[in-house]
Amino acid sequence: MSDLDHWEQAPQPAPTAEDARVELWPGDPGTLPLDVRRVLVALLRGPYLSHQHDPVLWSTLLAHEAVVRRHLGDLLLELAIDADSEVAFSRNLTPDPDFDRAVPSVLRTAPLSFIDSALLLHLRHLLLQGAAQQERAVVGREEIDAHMRAYAPSTGTDEAAFTKRLTASVKRMRDWSILLRTDTEERWEVSSILALILTPDVIGGIEAEYERLREQGGPSAPQEDADQADSTDETDPAGETEPAEDADPVDDADPAHDAEEES
């Protein structure tokens, strides 16, 4: 047998999800296995994908991370993943600084009120404390109220109005699956997704600004901020999160997007 014959008959590697087309039904326009497609759908729908919520999809994501990243990239999205915390979400892709063409934002942005960002900061601290003690971070409404009352002067509202706005903010954290339901009413587990959203650098900057506002009494929150805080509309915490006008920024906050059901 000639060398050419040997080369022509050499076995070929088995196709993988990255290069094999999988037709789920006759005329199916897709190319990926069903579970990989379900991973992409979960990341697009948000708010995030976790091992705790769906072990099967989480395992599929880890097994096919490269192809998931590539298909998200085709939609101008990128994958944020924390293998230790076992959470992942998609966010708007940030192009190279030298790229001179406009890149549209795919995911909706979510304005954060002063109370939203202060509450996120508190929940992130609870998550860090829980991680240090190797425990789940669980918080109750009474604990939230007690901590957040320190920020009441910075909102320029009376106690009843502040409580109403805080209630709306807690609801948003539940809708976004940042606060996860427990067996006890009015007590929630803090999702580990915050470890990806609020980095130590972001936390330091927000802390310094909020401490300054607390010492000075803070500026009065504008009416449009109050209106936004009382809204029950679902917004997208997963692309770029934009603070409401005159609210304090959470520049790199990236909580995951619309939750269709609470985890």
N, C-alpha and C positions, 0 to 999 in steps of 0.2 A: 504493500500500500504506500503510495507516495505521500510526501509531507503535505501536499495540497489536500489529498483525500483526508488525511488525519485532521487537518485544520478545519475542513468543512464539516466533519462529523463531531467535532469537539462539543461536549455538552454545554448548554447555555444555562446561566443562573436562573433560578425561579423568579418570576415577576413578583414585584412587591406592590404595595398600595401606591407607591410613588410613581410607578411606571406602568401598571396594569390597569386596563379599563374594565370596570365591573358594570355590567348592564343588569339592573335589578329587574327590569321587565322589558318586553319588546318595545323598542323605540325610546327607551330611557336615554335622555340627553346627558346624564351625568356620567362620571367616570370612577367614582370612589366607592368603596364598600359602605354599606348602610351605616355602620357604627361610626365611621369617620365622618360621614355627612351629618350624623346626629351631633357629633362634637362641634362641628362648624355652626350648626343651627343654635346649639346651646350657647356658644360664645357670642353669636350675633344677637340673640335674644336677651342675653344677660339675666341677672346682673353679673353672675360669674359661674364658673364650673368648679366643683370641689369634690374631693374624694368622699367627704362625709355625706354629701347630698346624693351623689351618683357614682359609686365605685367603678361600675362598668365603663362609663364614659371617661372617667379619669384614667383608667388603665389604657383605654384606647388612645387618649390624647398622648400619654407618655410613649406608647408604642409607635405612634405616627406623628410625632411632634414636627418633624421636618415638613411633611406634606401639608399639615395644618397651617404652619407658618407661611408656606408658599401660597396657599389659596387665600389666606387672609391678606397677604401682601398684594395679591391681584386686586383686592378691594380697598387698597390703601389703608389697611389696618395692620396692627402688629399684635403679637401675643405676649402678654405679661404673665409669667408663671413663677410660682414659688414651690419648688418640689418639697421643701421641708414642711411648709404649712399646708401643702396639698391643695392649693387654690390657683386659679388662672382666670384671666379675662382678656377681652380684646379692647384695644383703644386705637385712637386715630394715629396713623403713622406719621412720624416726624421725619421729613426728608433731610438729606444732607444739606448743610448750610450753603454749599456752592451750587445747589440745584436752583436754577433761576426761573422756573415755571410754577405757576400757582397749583397747589395741591388741595383739593376740596376736603372738608371735614365730613366724614361719613356718619359718625355718631353724634347725636344731639348733645348739647352741653347743658349743664345744670347750674343755674345761679345759686350760690350759697349765701344765706343771710348771716348776720353776725352770730346769731344763736346756733345755726347749723354748724358753722366752722368751730365754734367754741365747744359744742357737744362732741363733734368728731375728735377734737383734740383730747377731751376727757376720756372718751372711749378708747382711744389709742393708748393712753397711759394705763388704763385698766388692762388692756391686752398685754402690755409689756410686763406689768406686775404679775399677771397670770402666768406668762411664759417663764419668768424668773422662778416662780414657785412650782412650775410644771403642773399648773392647774388651769382649768377653763376659766375664762373671764366672764363672770355673771354679774349683772347689775339690775337693781330694781328701780321702779319709778321714784320711790321716796329718796333713794340715794342720788339719783339724777337731779331731782328738785333741789336737794340740799346743796349739791355742788354748784349747780348752775345759778343759784340765787346770787352768787357773788358778781355775776355779770349783769344783773338787773339794772343798775344805774347806767350802764353803757348803752342801754337800748332806748332810754328816754321815754319809757312807758310805765304805767302804774302796775301794781302787783297782779291785778286780774288780767290785764292785757299781756303781761309778761308770761303768765301761766298759760294763757291761750296759745301764744306763739311757741312756747316750749313744747306744748302738747302736739302742735302741728309738726315741729321738728322731730320729735320722737316718732311720730307716725311715718315721716319720710325715711328715717333710719330703718324702720321695720319694712316699709315698702321696698327699699333698696337692698334688703337682706343683709344689712349691717348689724342690726339687732335681730337675733334669731329666737324664735319661740322656745320656751321651756315648758315643763309640766306645771310650773307655778305661775299663776296669773300675775301680770305686771312685773315679771322678771324675765330677762332676756340674756342670752349668751352673745358676747361680742364676737363677730366673725373675724377670723384671721385674715380676711381680705385687707383689713386696714394696715397690715404689715407691708403690703405692696403699695398702698395709697399714700400714707403719711410716713415719709422717710425721716430719719433723725435730723437732717438738715432743715427740712420743712418744719418739723416740730419745733426746733430751736428758734426759728424766725417768728413763727406764730406766737410762741410762748412769750418772747420778749415784747412783742407788740401788745399782746393782751394784758400783760402785767403793767405796761405803761398806761393803758387805757383804764385799768382798774384803779390804779393809783390816782389818776387824774379825773376819775368820774366818767370819762369817755364821752364821745360825741353823741348827740341825739340821733337815733336812727331815723332816716327819712321815711315818709309815709309809704313810698313804693316798696321799701324793704319790708315794712310791716305787712303790706298787702301780699307780697310774695311769700312771706313766712307763714301766713295763714292759709295759703292755697293748698288744696289737696290734690292738685294735678300731679300725675306721675311725670318725673323728668329723668334725664339720663345721667347718672353719676359716673358713667364709665369713660367717656372720652376725655375732653378737657373740661374740668369743672371751673366755671367762671363765677366769681363772687358778685353778688348784687351791688349795684351802684352805691358807693360810700360804705359798703360792708368790708370787713377785713379780708384780704385775699388768702386763699389756700391754693397757691400757685400751681403746685404739682399734685393736687388732690385728684385722684382718679377712681373714685368708687365706681363700681360696675353699674351697667345701665339697667333699664327698666325691668323690674321683676314682675312677672305675671302672677306669681303666687309667692307667698312668704314661705321661705325654706323651713 
